Amino acid sequence: MHTGDKCFTYPPMVMPFLNKFYGLIMKEETIVEARHLSHRYAAQWAIRDINFEISRKGILGLLGSNGAGKSTTMNIICGVLNQTEGEVFINGINLRKDPVAAKKFIGFLPQRPPLYAELSVDEYLTYCARLRMVEPREVRKAVDAAEAKCGITHFKKRLIGNLSGGYQQRVGIAQAIVHEPLFVVLDEPTNGLDPVQIVEVRHLIKEIATERAVLLSTHILPEVQATCDEIRMIEHGRMVFSGTMDEFNNYMEPCSFLVTFGNPPLPEELKNVEGISEVEVLTPQQFRVFFVAPADITRQVVDLSVVKGWQLEEITLERESLDTIFARLSKNSKV
């Protein structure tokens, strides 16, 4: 610790207590911590030096294209796969050193829900609760709570194979939360559902995240935009983005705007404005204007419109779509 120009060092006997204290603070703030995760299959590295933390509540989106390392990272965090290097802590417990204790805090819905079509919803969730080592006297209560949370109580006696795809997905989510884990991993939870079912499952995921942390693994960007609070993006085995949804949306600065005039100028007149690089005519009154600088370019156009009588009606900055940002980040990760 620095005090002025002097450097103060804690006595060795104090350090263990300080480390424990800071560890408790970290434990209060996070449920998952991944440190320097790397894994390889044969000679090829699937992921390299992945680091991130997951807060105790909210939805974190894990993005990545096919083969990017997303599934490998997710499987390591769930304890399905042992990493080549690095460590994972679940609620402060080292997943590799004490997997049974750590996995008690994890709920997992694979891309293909592990359902038994010949069982009723009640029978299946009871079986899952027992697998998750829920106390025998608490099993009935746990199953009822999971069914209520997922809106499937009225189907508890129905065979899973007779349910629609949307309700089968709800049963899959119910098995992931039946033991009330602090951390739930959902792999492509809306895959194959119709638009109405997708909206219903999104609402369910948001409700679940009010009580625990949810990791949503997907490659569908609108899914992330609709549900997630934060994003971690993996491409070519490395973390290429870590931040909030707003930070992801604002990752690329806008470089164009749409402008509509009642008395439009000639395109060449607009292009002569300092900082404007190109003008695209969309209609006789509307233009798409590309710019490189300065930051207040739209203000300059507004002022010019007043001075020159262009009768400005509307001006809107264009932000890049999530798909464009995703592609840009993916390209940058190859550099």
CORTA-V544777 format. One line per field, one symbol per residue. psi: psi as a letter, one per 20 degrees, with the letter a starting at -180 (. if undefined). burial: # if it has 24 or more other C-alpha atoms within 12 Angstrom, else .. A space follows every 50 residues. Layout:
psi: ???
burial: ???
//
This chain:
psi: ppociqpppqqhihghhgghghhhgghhhqhpppolpqqqodippgqplp prqpriqrpppoqqrpjhjghggghghijhppqgqrqppokipohhhmhg ghihjppporhopmqohiqrgggghgghhhhjkppgiigggggggggghj kjhijhiqphijqrhghhhhhghghijhjlqipppoolijpjqrgghggg hghgghghiiirppooprjoghgghhhqhrpppppkjqpipoargghghj gpqqjrqpppqhmqrqhhhghippiphqppogrhiqqpppqhrahkhhhg hgghhggjkimphqppqpqqrhhggghgggghii.
burial: .............................######.###.....###### ###############..############..###############..#. .##########.#.##..###########..#.#....#..######### ##..##...#..#.###########################......#.. ######.##..##########.###.###################..##. ...########..##.#..##.#..##.##....#######.....##.. ##..#....#.#..#......##.##..##.....
//
